Structure formats: C-alpha cells, structure tokens
Amino acid sequence: MGLLGEKLLEKIPPKQREVWFVSDDEIKLNPDNRVDKKRRPVLIVSAPSLLANKDFPLLNVVPLSTQGVEDKLCYPIARAYEETAAGFKPDKNSKAILPYYQPIDKKFFKERCGTNDEITYNAISHLLASEVVGCIDYDLSID
C-alpha cells in the first residue's frame, strides 16, 4: 500500500457497512476457476471496537461477487447502496458471499467505494452470525 495509503487509512479508517476495494490476491472465492481481477469489493463487518483499535491489523470482511445463486448465504446487495464512491457502480447481480467471511490485513485495502444501508447490513450480520459462525442466540448479561 505504501506510506501514503497507510496515512489515508489512519485519517479515514474503514467503518461498518462500508464497501472497500482490496487486493484480489487476498480473496479466494473459487481457486479452481480463478480470474485475477486485481481488486475486489468487500463489505466491512468488523465490530466497532476492532475498527477503533489502531494497533489491530485485521478487518473482518465479506467479499462481494456477481457469481453464485442468490440464497441466504449469497445475499443480494446491489440495491442496498446508500452511496457509491471512486467511480464504483454496483452490478445488479452483486451479492455478499457469506461463507467466504474472512479477516484481511489493512495493508491490502485500496479505496472506499460505497456504503450499504443499515437494514441490509443488519440482515447480513445476522445471517453471518447464525448461518456461518453458528451463533443462534446468546445472552451475555450477568445476573
């Protein structure tokens, strides 16, 4: 990324619901049928406490793709954009590919390309917790 990119991430750090381009080499969606795109959009799903920790090098993301059959693990995202940036135009077939949820080092983040609405983000984070991580219900209150 270089020093300029690192300084930019310090000044304007990624936030939940944002979509960023990352180096495509870091995302492995289908190793057998791989086409190197140089960069891939990802949805930031890290908790605010991790995002605020400047010393923690990883951000949790869900990669976006136009491939795959739409279902609860390939969640449609194209209509969820509140805004776009950097000339990004979401494809009408764009989906969040939840099974490929992964941490990515901040050094691979290239540029911000948009923000998703809160309703879609909440649906994705709920599905991520229940269908990918396996957390059905939890209560952390101490009585």
N, C-alpha and C positions, 0 to 999 in steps of 0.2 A: 504494500500500500504506500509505503514511503512516509516521511515525516509530515508532509502536508496533509495526507489522508488521516493520519493519526491525530493531528491537531484539529481537523474538522470534526472527527468523531468525538473529541473531547468537548468541543464547543456546541455541537448539535448531536447529542447521542441518540441512538435509536430508541423508540418508545413502543410500548404495546400497541397493537393494531396497525403499526406502520409496515409497509412493504418496502423492502430494500433489494437491490441487486447484490448478489455475492458471486464470488468466483465460482464458475460452474464446475471446476475440478473438485470442489469440496462436496458437491451434492451427487450422490449416486442413486439415481432412480431406477435405472434398468441397465446394469453393466453389460448384458449380452447384446443389447440393441442401442448402444450409446452414441449420441451425436453431440459433439462438443459445441456448446453454444457460447462459450467464453464467460457468460454471466447468466444467472437465473434469479428470478424474483422469489423472495421468501417473505413469509408473514412472521413478524416478531411476536413470540408468545411467552417470553421471559417474564417472571414476576417483577414488579416494580423495585423490590429490594435488591434483586440481582442487577437490574439495569442501573440502579443508583450507585452500585459498588464499582468504582473506577478501577480497582485492583483485580476484579474478576474478569478474566479474558474472554469468557464464552457468552454467547447469546443463544437462547433456545428458539428454534425456528421451525416452521412448517413450509416445505417447498411448494411452489405453485407450478402447475403444468396444464397444458391443454389436452394431454393424453389421459386415457383411463375412462372407465364407465362411471358416470355420476351415481354415487350412492352415499351412505352416511360416512364412509371413510375417504371419499373423493368428493369433498363438499364444494358446491358451486360458489364462486366468489366474484365473478365478473360484474355483477350488479351491485356489489357491496361497496364499491369505491366511493368515498366521500370527496376525494380529491386525487389528482394524479400530478406527478412532477417529473422532471427530467425527460420530457417528451414521451413518457410511457403511456401506451394505450392498451388497456387490458383486452384480451381476446374474449369473445362471447362464450368460449368453451373453457375458460380458465377455472381451475379447481385447486383447492387446498388438498394436498395429498398427505393425509394424517398419518398413515403408517410410517412415513419417512421423517417424522418428527426427529430432530437431532440438534445437538449443540454445535455451533460454528464459532471459531475464533474471530474476534472482532477485526483482526487484520485482513480478513477476506471480504469485508463489507465495502462495497464500491460507492453506491449512491442511493439516496432515498428516492423512491418512485411513486409513493402514494400512501393513502390511509384508508382503512376499511371502516365501515360503520360499526357501532357498538353492538348492535343486535347480531350481526353475522359473526363478529369476533366472539361474543359470548356463546353462540351455538358451537363454534369451532372449539373453543376452550373446554366446553362441557363434553363434547364428543371425544376430545383428546384425553381428558381425564377418565371418562367412563369406558370408552371403547379401545383405547390404545394403552393407557397406563394401567387400567383395571381398577380404578378407584370409583366405586359405586356410590358410597355415602360415607361421610366421616363427620365426626363431631369432636373438635379439639378443646371444647370447654372443659374446665376443671371445676368440679363441684366439691 
